[in-house]
Amino acid sequence: MGKVKSMIMDQEEKFFAICDETVSECDSIQEFRARIYQHFGLVSHMDEEELEEGISETWNEFWGEYNESNRIN
């Protein structure tokens, strides 16, 4: 793998690790986007659609699992 590709993958990994750490602290996806906005530079190679998909996926995975674990039977 080339050095540039490796660097890009490392930056994506770092960005989504930040997302994973931040998502639980947010009450809405809008707040989540606002909180991680400062880190968008890590993934400047991604277009808006890719970025939104990753943000939404992170949000839905976390809160879906949270809701499932807190469901009262």
C-alpha angles and dihedrals in degrees: 000000000000122000093244093051090048091051091050092050090049090052092050090049091050092047094051091045087057088049091051091051094047104042095078091056094059130086096199139023088244091058089046092053091048093050095051096039091095089063097053089102088074089065101033088135090066119088121233094261093053091047094049090048091053093047093048092046092051091048095047095045094051099042093039090056091043092053092047092051092049098045112127114220 
